[in-house]
Amino acid sequence: MDTHVDIDPAILYFGTPVAVLSTLNQDGTTNLMPMSSVFWLGRTAVLGIGASSQTALNLTDRPEIVINLPSVDLVTEVDRLALTTGNAAMSAGKAARGYVHVADKYGHAGLTAYGSDTVLPTSVAECPVHIEGTVAALHELREPKLVAVEVAVSAVRVMPELRLEGHPNRIDPDRWRPLVMSFQHFYGLGDRVHPSRLASIDEELYR
Ligand SMILES: Cc1cc2nc3c(=O)[nH]c(=O)nc-3n(C[C@H](O)[C@H](O)[C@H](O)COP(=O)(O)O)c2cc1C
């Protein structure tokens, strides 16, 4: 086969939505972590995170979370959170990569805390989507120092302008402009490219 070549990439970030995870620190403040290894199945979210992150430590002891989804216009604030950790005892590897300890992630990023409905960590007011939940399971991955967190979604809150007209519980994908990460760089979505046969299924049938 000569249409492809074998490569050995160090990372496999082929493009996923960016999320900002809110978790509860020991002192009751909320830590924020930008991340993009996330997917959803039904009312379950699955997150891939580093085991030594403050977020993983928080979720082990205090299993409540908000998955905040930033829109593309929040890229500056999200990028300010890059290379920061809430873990004062960060690993040598992270220190070598230039990470700094930041206790107040909201202040550092210029974001605003907003009370959540069903969990203790605060939500990010500027993010148009807040997905609240509790940890249902924490799996150690085959690769060391990585965990997969299974989150049972307890509430979903959105800015009203994202809703599909006439459908209070649905999102209009033409109005939702997610921030996407591909190989460590930030992107937005383009326009719809093709009619969708899957979209002929009524969303309510997934309940
Ligand atoms: C856009 C973006 C995406 C990231 N995606 C992930 C990810 O999917 N999983 C992960 O473990 N770290 C990811 N990181 C790195 C974490 O943000 C980083 O480890 C951070 O220090 C964790 O914060 P904490 O220690 O305060 O929890 C990402 C960073 C950025 C800026």
The ligand as an SDF file (V2000), in Angstrom:
LIG
                    3D

 31 33  0  0  0  0  0  0  0  0999 V2000
   -6.0720   22.9700   25.2960 C   0  0  0  0  0  0  0  0  0  0  0  0
   -5.5140   22.0060   26.3060 C   0  0  0  0  0  0  0  0  0  0  0  0
   -5.9020   20.6850   26.2850 C   0  0  0  0  0  0  0  0  0  0  0  0
   -5.3980   19.7660   27.2100 C   0  0  0  0  0  0  0  0  0  0  0  0
   -5.8620   18.4790   27.2060 N   0  0  0  0  0  0  0  0  0  0  0  0
   -5.5180   17.6500   28.2060 C   0  0  0  0  0  0  0  0  0  0  0  0
   -6.1070   16.3690   28.3110 C   0  0  0  0  0  0  0  0  0  0  0  0
   -6.9820   15.9910   27.5250 O   0  0  0  0  0  0  0  0  0  0  0  0
   -5.7380   15.5730   29.3390 N   0  0  0  0  0  0  0  0  0  0  0  0
   -4.7900   15.9760   30.2670 C   0  0  0  0  0  0  0  0  0  0  0  0
   -4.4890   15.2100   31.1960 O   0  0  0  0  0  0  0  0  0  0  0  0
   -4.2080   17.1820   30.1790 N   0  0  0  0  0  0  0  0  0  0  0  0
   -4.5630   18.0340   29.1970 C   0  0  0  0  0  0  0  0  0  0  0  0
   -4.0040   19.2910   29.1470 N   0  0  0  0  0  0  0  0  0  0  0  0
   -2.9720   19.6540   30.1380 C   0  0  0  0  0  0  0  0  0  0  0  0
   -3.5750   20.0170   31.5060 C   0  0  0  0  0  0  0  0  0  0  0  0
   -4.3200   21.2080   31.3900 O   0  0  0  0  0  0  0  0  0  0  0  0
   -2.4490   20.1680   32.5400 C   0  0  0  0  0  0  0  0  0  0  0  0
   -1.9550   18.8980   32.8770 O   0  0  0  0  0  0  0  0  0  0  0  0
   -2.8160   20.9270   33.8000 C   0  0  0  0  0  0  0  0  0  0  0  0
   -1.6390   21.1550   34.5480 O   0  0  0  0  0  0  0  0  0  0  0  0
   -3.8210   20.2360   34.6980 C   0  0  0  0  0  0  0  0  0  0  0  0
   -4.2340   21.1600   35.6740 O   0  0  0  0  0  0  0  0  0  0  0  0
   -4.3300   20.7570   37.2120 P   0  0  0  0  0  0  0  0  0  0  0  0
   -3.0270   20.0920   37.6220 O   0  0  0  0  0  0  0  0  0  0  0  0
   -4.5370   22.0730   37.9340 O   0  0  0  0  0  0  0  0  0  0  0  0
   -5.4910   19.8240   37.3600 O   0  0  0  0  0  0  0  0  0  0  0  0
   -4.4660   20.2050   28.1970 C   0  0  0  0  0  0  0  0  0  0  0  0
   -4.0660   21.5470   28.2130 C   0  0  0  0  0  0  0  0  0  0  0  0
   -4.5840   22.4400   27.2720 C   0  0  0  0  0  0  0  0  0  0  0  0
   -4.1380   23.8830   27.3320 C   0  0  0  0  0  0  0  0  0  0  0  0
  1  2  1  0
  2  3  1  0
  2 30  2  0
  3  4  2  0
  4  5  1  0
  4 28  1  0
  5  6  2  0
  6  7  1  0
  6 13  1  0
  7  8  2  0
  7  9  1  0
  9 10  1  0
 10 11  2  0
 10 12  1  0
 12 13  2  0
 13 14  1  0
 14 15  1  0
 14 28  1  0
 15 16  1  0
 16 17  1  0
 16 18  1  0
 18 19  1  0
 18 20  1  0
 20 21  1  0
 20 22  1  0
 22 23  1  0
 23 24  1  0
 24 25  2  0
 24 26  1  0
 24 27  1  0
 28 29  2  0
 29 30  1  0
 30 31  1  0
M  END
$$$$
